[in-house]
Amino acid sequence: MLNHKGKKYVCHLDLGMDFIRGKWKAVIMCHLNEGPKRFLELQRITCGVSQKVLNEKLTELEKDGLIFKTAYPEVPPRVEYELTDMGKELFPALDILQKWSVKHFSNL
């Protein structure tokens, strides 16, 4: 049993999957791999995520150290999100899963 930040995990894979668990985290990371994105741009390209859920997932990813947020001191305010080095290290695993899905389910 592993303990990390007050949660128990059965193995390191369980711990690693917790960082991308859910419908939107991996999708957000895939879009951020293409470069920094603003909030409304992310909402537009993720198709279907609500503003509330997107904000929650971005906050979780930032708290977990996978993305960082840059707030520019402008009027109107501008905020951009991008992958951290840790997030960039995780992306190849997501890319392999995406390629597997294309290979086996490209007819959908």
Chimera marker file (.cmm) of the C-alpha trace (Angstrom):
<marker_set name="trace">
<marker id="1" x="0.000" y="0.000" z="0.000" r="1" g="1" b="0" radius="0.5"/>
<marker id="2" x="1.296" y="3.457" z="-0.928" r="1" g="1" b="0" radius="0.5"/>
<marker id="3" x="0.338" y="6.697" z="0.794" r="1" g="1" b="0" radius="0.5"/>
<marker id="4" x="0.510" y="10.017" z="-1.058" r="1" g="1" b="0" radius="0.5"/>
<marker id="5" x="-1.062" y="13.262" z="0.140" r="1" g="1" b="0" radius="0.5"/>
<marker id="6" x="-3.421" y="11.432" z="2.487" r="1" g="1" b="0" radius="0.5"/>
<marker id="7" x="-4.664" y="8.940" z="-0.108" r="1" g="1" b="0" radius="0.5"/>
<marker id="8" x="-3.925" y="5.227" z="-0.249" r="1" g="1" b="0" radius="0.5"/>
<marker id="9" x="-2.952" y="3.490" z="-3.493" r="1" g="1" b="0" radius="0.5"/>
<marker id="10" x="-2.532" y="-0.218" z="-4.173" r="1" g="1" b="0" radius="0.5"/>
<marker id="11" x="0.514" y="0.315" z="-6.435" r="1" g="1" b="0" radius="0.5"/>
<marker id="12" x="2.473" y="2.963" z="-8.330" r="1" g="1" b="0" radius="0.5"/>
<marker id="13" x="0.246" y="2.517" z="-11.404" r="1" g="1" b="0" radius="0.5"/>
<marker id="14" x="-2.806" y="3.328" z="-9.273" r="1" g="1" b="0" radius="0.5"/>
<marker id="15" x="-1.010" y="6.448" z="-8.017" r="1" g="1" b="0" radius="0.5"/>
<marker id="16" x="0.031" y="7.502" z="-11.533" r="1" g="1" b="0" radius="0.5"/>
<marker id="17" x="-3.464" y="6.972" z="-12.941" r="1" g="1" b="0" radius="0.5"/>
<marker id="18" x="-4.925" y="9.204" z="-10.236" r="1" g="1" b="0" radius="0.5"/>
<marker id="19" x="-3.210" y="12.177" z="-11.888" r="1" g="1" b="0" radius="0.5"/>
<marker id="20" x="-5.176" y="11.685" z="-15.138" r="1" g="1" b="0" radius="0.5"/>
<marker id="21" x="-8.265" y="9.881" z="-13.836" r="1" g="1" b="0" radius="0.5"/>
<marker id="22" x="-11.566" y="11.206" z="-15.129" r="1" g="1" b="0" radius="0.5"/>
<marker id="23" x="-12.972" y="12.293" z="-18.445" r="1" g="1" b="0" radius="0.5"/>
<marker id="24" x="-11.218" y="15.637" z="-18.938" r="1" g="1" b="0" radius="0.5"/>
<marker id="25" x="-7.704" y="15.661" z="-17.466" r="1" g="1" b="0" radius="0.5"/>
<marker id="26" x="-6.000" y="13.647" z="-20.212" r="1" g="1" b="0" radius="0.5"/>
<marker id="27" x="-7.917" y="15.569" z="-22.904" r="1" g="1" b="0" radius="0.5"/>
<marker id="28" x="-6.793" y="18.889" z="-21.418" r="1" g="1" b="0" radius="0.5"/>
<marker id="29" x="-3.199" y="17.678" z="-21.281" r="1" g="1" b="0" radius="0.5"/>
<marker id="30" x="-3.324" y="16.551" z="-24.922" r="1" g="1" b="0" radius="0.5"/>
<marker id="31" x="-4.454" y="20.024" z="-25.980" r="1" g="1" b="0" radius="0.5"/>
<marker id="32" x="-1.828" y="21.720" z="-23.826" r="1" g="1" b="0" radius="0.5"/>
<marker id="33" x="0.868" y="19.553" z="-25.398" r="1" g="1" b="0" radius="0.5"/>
<marker id="34" x="0.276" y="21.595" z="-28.569" r="1" g="1" b="0" radius="0.5"/>
<marker id="35" x="1.253" y="24.763" z="-26.677" r="1" g="1" b="0" radius="0.5"/>
<marker id="36" x="-0.106" y="27.264" z="-24.154" r="1" g="1" b="0" radius="0.5"/>
<marker id="37" x="-3.866" y="27.822" z="-24.241" r="1" g="1" b="0" radius="0.5"/>
<marker id="38" x="-6.221" y="30.354" z="-22.708" r="1" g="1" b="0" radius="0.5"/>
<marker id="39" x="-9.241" y="29.226" z="-20.688" r="1" g="1" b="0" radius="0.5"/>
<marker id="40" x="-11.894" y="29.966" z="-23.342" r="1" g="1" b="0" radius="0.5"/>
<marker id="41" x="-9.765" y="28.343" z="-26.041" r="1" g="1" b="0" radius="0.5"/>
<marker id="42" x="-9.517" y="25.183" z="-23.934" r="1" g="1" b="0" radius="0.5"/>
<marker id="43" x="-13.258" y="25.237" z="-23.298" r="1" g="1" b="0" radius="0.5"/>
<marker id="44" x="-13.960" y="25.610" z="-27.018" r="1" g="1" b="0" radius="0.5"/>
<marker id="45" x="-11.642" y="22.792" z="-28.168" r="1" g="1" b="0" radius="0.5"/>
<marker id="46" x="-12.632" y="20.304" z="-25.454" r="1" g="1" b="0" radius="0.5"/>
<marker id="47" x="-16.238" y="20.305" z="-26.719" r="1" g="1" b="0" radius="0.5"/>
<marker id="48" x="-18.680" y="19.621" z="-23.935" r="1" g="1" b="0" radius="0.5"/>
<marker id="49" x="-16.846" y="20.512" z="-20.749" r="1" g="1" b="0" radius="0.5"/>
<marker id="50" x="-18.622" y="23.077" z="-18.610" r="1" g="1" b="0" radius="0.5"/>
<marker id="51" x="-16.830" y="26.168" z="-17.346" r="1" g="1" b="0" radius="0.5"/>
<marker id="52" x="-17.113" y="24.874" z="-13.764" r="1" g="1" b="0" radius="0.5"/>
<marker id="53" x="-15.660" y="21.441" z="-14.531" r="1" g="1" b="0" radius="0.5"/>
<marker id="54" x="-12.869" y="22.864" z="-16.712" r="1" g="1" b="0" radius="0.5"/>
<marker id="55" x="-11.893" y="25.236" z="-13.926" r="1" g="1" b="0" radius="0.5"/>
<marker id="56" x="-11.904" y="22.366" z="-11.386" r="1" g="1" b="0" radius="0.5"/>
<marker id="57" x="-9.766" y="20.117" z="-13.600" r="1" g="1" b="0" radius="0.5"/>
<marker id="58" x="-7.280" y="22.886" z="-14.418" r="1" g="1" b="0" radius="0.5"/>
<marker id="59" x="-6.967" y="23.623" z="-10.690" r="1" g="1" b="0" radius="0.5"/>
<marker id="60" x="-6.382" y="19.914" z="-9.943" r="1" g="1" b="0" radius="0.5"/>
<marker id="61" x="-3.782" y="19.575" z="-12.718" r="1" g="1" b="0" radius="0.5"/>
<marker id="62" x="-2.024" y="22.712" z="-11.479" r="1" g="1" b="0" radius="0.5"/>
<marker id="63" x="-2.093" y="21.480" z="-7.864" r="1" g="1" b="0" radius="0.5"/>
<marker id="64" x="-0.636" y="18.146" z="-8.999" r="1" g="1" b="0" radius="0.5"/>
<marker id="65" x="2.199" y="19.931" z="-10.777" r="1" g="1" b="0" radius="0.5"/>
<marker id="66" x="1.265" y="18.835" z="-14.316" r="1" g="1" b="0" radius="0.5"/>
<marker id="67" x="0.372" y="22.294" z="-15.646" r="1" g="1" b="0" radius="0.5"/>
<marker id="68" x="1.090" y="25.856" z="-14.666" r="1" g="1" b="0" radius="0.5"/>
<marker id="69" x="-0.928" y="29.004" z="-15.031" r="1" g="1" b="0" radius="0.5"/>
<marker id="70" x="0.494" y="32.334" z="-16.099" r="1" g="1" b="0" radius="0.5"/>
<marker id="71" x="-1.589" y="35.414" z="-15.291" r="1" g="1" b="0" radius="0.5"/>
<marker id="72" x="-0.601" y="38.510" z="-17.242" r="1" g="1" b="0" radius="0.5"/>
<marker id="73" x="-1.171" y="41.914" z="-15.604" r="1" g="1" b="0" radius="0.5"/>
<marker id="74" x="-3.363" y="43.263" z="-18.391" r="1" g="1" b="0" radius="0.5"/>
<marker id="75" x="-6.843" y="44.685" z="-18.746" r="1" g="1" b="0" radius="0.5"/>
<marker id="76" x="-8.800" y="42.588" z="-19.474" r="1" g="1" b="0" radius="0.5"/>
<marker id="77" x="-6.884" y="39.894" z="-17.570" r="1" g="1" b="0" radius="0.5"/>
<marker id="78" x="-5.203" y="37.213" z="-19.660" r="1" g="1" b="0" radius="0.5"/>
<marker id="79" x="-4.393" y="33.770" z="-18.261" r="1" g="1" b="0" radius="0.5"/>
<marker id="80" x="-2.604" y="30.964" z="-20.103" r="1" g="1" b="0" radius="0.5"/>
<marker id="81" x="-2.106" y="27.331" z="-19.133" r="1" g="1" b="0" radius="0.5"/>
<marker id="82" x="0.712" y="25.057" z="-20.253" r="1" g="1" b="0" radius="0.5"/>
<marker id="83" x="2.342" y="21.767" z="-19.340" r="1" g="1" b="0" radius="0.5"/>
<marker id="84" x="5.107" y="21.703" z="-16.755" r="1" g="1" b="0" radius="0.5"/>
<marker id="85" x="8.173" y="19.521" z="-17.293" r="1" g="1" b="0" radius="0.5"/>
<marker id="86" x="6.445" y="16.820" z="-15.234" r="1" g="1" b="0" radius="0.5"/>
<marker id="87" x="3.355" y="17.104" z="-17.454" r="1" g="1" b="0" radius="0.5"/>
<marker id="88" x="5.521" y="16.873" z="-20.586" r="1" g="1" b="0" radius="0.5"/>
<marker id="89" x="7.108" y="13.690" z="-19.206" r="1" g="1" b="0" radius="0.5"/>
<marker id="90" x="3.646" y="12.140" z="-18.755" r="1" g="1" b="0" radius="0.5"/>
<marker id="91" x="2.429" y="13.080" z="-22.243" r="1" g="1" b="0" radius="0.5"/>
<marker id="92" x="4.193" y="10.213" z="-24.141" r="1" g="1" b="0" radius="0.5"/>
<marker id="93" x="2.146" y="7.702" z="-22.099" r="1" g="1" b="0" radius="0.5"/>
<marker id="94" x="-1.047" y="9.522" z="-23.112" r="1" g="1" b="0" radius="0.5"/>
<marker id="95" x="0.124" y="9.604" z="-26.726" r="1" g="1" b="0" radius="0.5"/>
<marker id="96" x="0.672" y="5.818" z="-26.733" r="1" g="1" b="0" radius="0.5"/>
<marker id="97" x="-2.858" y="5.307" z="-25.393" r="1" g="1" b="0" radius="0.5"/>
<marker id="98" x="-4.256" y="7.643" z="-28.048" r="1" g="1" b="0" radius="0.5"/>
<marker id="99" x="-2.395" y="5.799" z="-30.847" r="1" g="1" b="0" radius="0.5"/>
<marker id="100" x="-3.649" y="2.462" z="-29.495" r="1" g="1" b="0" radius="0.5"/>
<marker id="101" x="-7.208" y="3.784" z="-29.566" r="1" g="1" b="0" radius="0.5"/>
<marker id="102" x="-6.821" y="5.040" z="-33.159" r="1" g="1" b="0" radius="0.5"/>
<marker id="103" x="-5.395" y="1.666" z="-34.230" r="1" g="1" b="0" radius="0.5"/>
<marker id="104" x="-8.176" y="-0.395" z="-32.701" r="1" g="1" b="0" radius="0.5"/>
<marker id="105" x="-11.152" y="1.939" z="-33.016" r="1" g="1" b="0" radius="0.5"/>
<marker id="106" x="-10.457" y="4.083" z="-36.085" r="1" g="1" b="0" radius="0.5"/>
<marker id="107" x="-13.675" y="2.839" z="-37.718" r="1" g="1" b="0" radius="0.5"/>
<marker id="108" x="-15.825" y="4.743" z="-35.177" r="1" g="1" b="0" radius="0.5"/>
<link id1="1" id2="2" r="1" g="1" b="0" radius="0.2"/>
<link id1="2" id2="3" r="1" g="1" b="0" radius="0.2"/>
<link id1="3" id2="4" r="1" g="1" b="0" radius="0.2"/>
<link id1="4" id2="5" r="1" g="1" b="0" radius="0.2"/>
<link id1="5" id2="6" r="1" g="1" b="0" radius="0.2"/>
<link id1="6" id2="7" r="1" g="1" b="0" radius="0.2"/>
<link id1="7" id2="8" r="1" g="1" b="0" radius="0.2"/>
<link id1="8" id2="9" r="1" g="1" b="0" radius="0.2"/>
<link id1="9" id2="10" r="1" g="1" b="0" radius="0.2"/>
<link id1="10" id2="11" r="1" g="1" b="0" radius="0.2"/>
<link id1="11" id2="12" r="1" g="1" b="0" radius="0.2"/>
<link id1="12" id2="13" r="1" g="1" b="0" radius="0.2"/>
<link id1="13" id2="14" r="1" g="1" b="0" radius="0.2"/>
<link id1="14" id2="15" r="1" g="1" b="0" radius="0.2"/>
<link id1="15" id2="16" r="1" g="1" b="0" radius="0.2"/>
<link id1="16" id2="17" r="1" g="1" b="0" radius="0.2"/>
<link id1="17" id2="18" r="1" g="1" b="0" radius="0.2"/>
<link id1="18" id2="19" r="1" g="1" b="0" radius="0.2"/>
<link id1="19" id2="20" r="1" g="1" b="0" radius="0.2"/>
<link id1="20" id2="21" r="1" g="1" b="0" radius="0.2"/>
<link id1="21" id2="22" r="1" g="1" b="0" radius="0.2"/>
<link id1="22" id2="23" r="1" g="1" b="0" radius="0.2"/>
<link id1="23" id2="24" r="1" g="1" b="0" radius="0.2"/>
<link id1="24" id2="25" r="1" g="1" b="0" radius="0.2"/>
<link id1="25" id2="26" r="1" g="1" b="0" radius="0.2"/>
<link id1="26" id2="27" r="1" g="1" b="0" radius="0.2"/>
<link id1="27" id2="28" r="1" g="1" b="0" radius="0.2"/>
<link id1="28" id2="29" r="1" g="1" b="0" radius="0.2"/>
<link id1="29" id2="30" r="1" g="1" b="0" radius="0.2"/>
<link id1="30" id2="31" r="1" g="1" b="0" radius="0.2"/>
<link id1="31" id2="32" r="1" g="1" b="0" radius="0.2"/>
<link id1="32" id2="33" r="1" g="1" b="0" radius="0.2"/>
<link id1="33" id2="34" r="1" g="1" b="0" radius="0.2"/>
<link id1="34" id2="35" r="1" g="1" b="0" radius="0.2"/>
<link id1="35" id2="36" r="1" g="1" b="0" radius="0.2"/>
<link id1="36" id2="37" r="1" g="1" b="0" radius="0.2"/>
<link id1="37" id2="38" r="1" g="1" b="0" radius="0.2"/>
<link id1="38" id2="39" r="1" g="1" b="0" radius="0.2"/>
<link id1="39" id2="40" r="1" g="1" b="0" radius="0.2"/>
<link id1="40" id2="41" r="1" g="1" b="0" radius="0.2"/>
<link id1="41" id2="42" r="1" g="1" b="0" radius="0.2"/>
<link id1="42" id2="43" r="1" g="1" b="0" radius="0.2"/>
<link id1="43" id2="44" r="1" g="1" b="0" radius="0.2"/>
<link id1="44" id2="45" r="1" g="1" b="0" radius="0.2"/>
<link id1="45" id2="46" r="1" g="1" b="0" radius="0.2"/>
<link id1="46" id2="47" r="1" g="1" b="0" radius="0.2"/>
<link id1="47" id2="48" r="1" g="1" b="0" radius="0.2"/>
<link id1="48" id2="49" r="1" g="1" b="0" radius="0.2"/>
<link id1="49" id2="50" r="1" g="1" b="0" radius="0.2"/>
<link id1="50" id2="51" r="1" g="1" b="0" radius="0.2"/>
<link id1="51" id2="52" r="1" g="1" b="0" radius="0.2"/>
<link id1="52" id2="53" r="1" g="1" b="0" radius="0.2"/>
<link id1="53" id2="54" r="1" g="1" b="0" radius="0.2"/>
<link id1="54" id2="55" r="1" g="1" b="0" radius="0.2"/>
<link id1="55" id2="56" r="1" g="1" b="0" radius="0.2"/>
<link id1="56" id2="57" r="1" g="1" b="0" radius="0.2"/>
<link id1="57" id2="58" r="1" g="1" b="0" radius="0.2"/>
<link id1="58" id2="59" r="1" g="1" b="0" radius="0.2"/>
<link id1="59" id2="60" r="1" g="1" b="0" radius="0.2"/>
<link id1="60" id2="61" r="1" g="1" b="0" radius="0.2"/>
<link id1="61" id2="62" r="1" g="1" b="0" radius="0.2"/>
<link id1="62" id2="63" r="1" g="1" b="0" radius="0.2"/>
<link id1="63" id2="64" r="1" g="1" b="0" radius="0.2"/>
<link id1="64" id2="65" r="1" g="1" b="0" radius="0.2"/>
<link id1="65" id2="66" r="1" g="1" b="0" radius="0.2"/>
<link id1="66" id2="67" r="1" g="1" b="0" radius="0.2"/>
<link id1="67" id2="68" r="1" g="1" b="0" radius="0.2"/>
<link id1="68" id2="69" r="1" g="1" b="0" radius="0.2"/>
<link id1="69" id2="70" r="1" g="1" b="0" radius="0.2"/>
<link id1="70" id2="71" r="1" g="1" b="0" radius="0.2"/>
<link id1="71" id2="72" r="1" g="1" b="0" radius="0.2"/>
<link id1="72" id2="73" r="1" g="1" b="0" radius="0.2"/>
<link id1="73" id2="74" r="1" g="1" b="0" radius="0.2"/>
<link id1="74" id2="75" r="1" g="1" b="0" radius="0.2"/>
<link id1="75" id2="76" r="1" g="1" b="0" radius="0.2"/>
<link id1="76" id2="77" r="1" g="1" b="0" radius="0.2"/>
<link id1="77" id2="78" r="1" g="1" b="0" radius="0.2"/>
<link id1="78" id2="79" r="1" g="1" b="0" radius="0.2"/>
<link id1="79" id2="80" r="1" g="1" b="0" radius="0.2"/>
<link id1="80" id2="81" r="1" g="1" b="0" radius="0.2"/>
<link id1="81" id2="82" r="1" g="1" b="0" radius="0.2"/>
<link id1="82" id2="83" r="1" g="1" b="0" radius="0.2"/>
<link id1="83" id2="84" r="1" g="1" b="0" radius="0.2"/>
<link id1="84" id2="85" r="1" g="1" b="0" radius="0.2"/>
<link id1="85" id2="86" r="1" g="1" b="0" radius="0.2"/>
<link id1="86" id2="87" r="1" g="1" b="0" radius="0.2"/>
<link id1="87" id2="88" r="1" g="1" b="0" radius="0.2"/>
<link id1="88" id2="89" r="1" g="1" b="0" radius="0.2"/>
<link id1="89" id2="90" r="1" g="1" b="0" radius="0.2"/>
<link id1="90" id2="91" r="1" g="1" b="0" radius="0.2"/>
<link id1="91" id2="92" r="1" g="1" b="0" radius="0.2"/>
<link id1="92" id2="93" r="1" g="1" b="0" radius="0.2"/>
<link id1="93" id2="94" r="1" g="1" b="0" radius="0.2"/>
<link id1="94" id2="95" r="1" g="1" b="0" radius="0.2"/>
<link id1="95" id2="96" r="1" g="1" b="0" radius="0.2"/>
<link id1="96" id2="97" r="1" g="1" b="0" radius="0.2"/>
<link id1="97" id2="98" r="1" g="1" b="0" radius="0.2"/>
<link id1="98" id2="99" r="1" g="1" b="0" radius="0.2"/>
<link id1="99" id2="100" r="1" g="1" b="0" radius="0.2"/>
<link id1="100" id2="101" r="1" g="1" b="0" radius="0.2"/>
<link id1="101" id2="102" r="1" g="1" b="0" radius="0.2"/>
<link id1="102" id2="103" r="1" g="1" b="0" radius="0.2"/>
<link id1="103" id2="104" r="1" g="1" b="0" radius="0.2"/>
<link id1="104" id2="105" r="1" g="1" b="0" radius="0.2"/>
<link id1="105" id2="106" r="1" g="1" b="0" radius="0.2"/>
<link id1="106" id2="107" r="1" g="1" b="0" radius="0.2"/>
<link id1="107" id2="108" r="1" g="1" b="0" radius="0.2"/>
</marker_set>
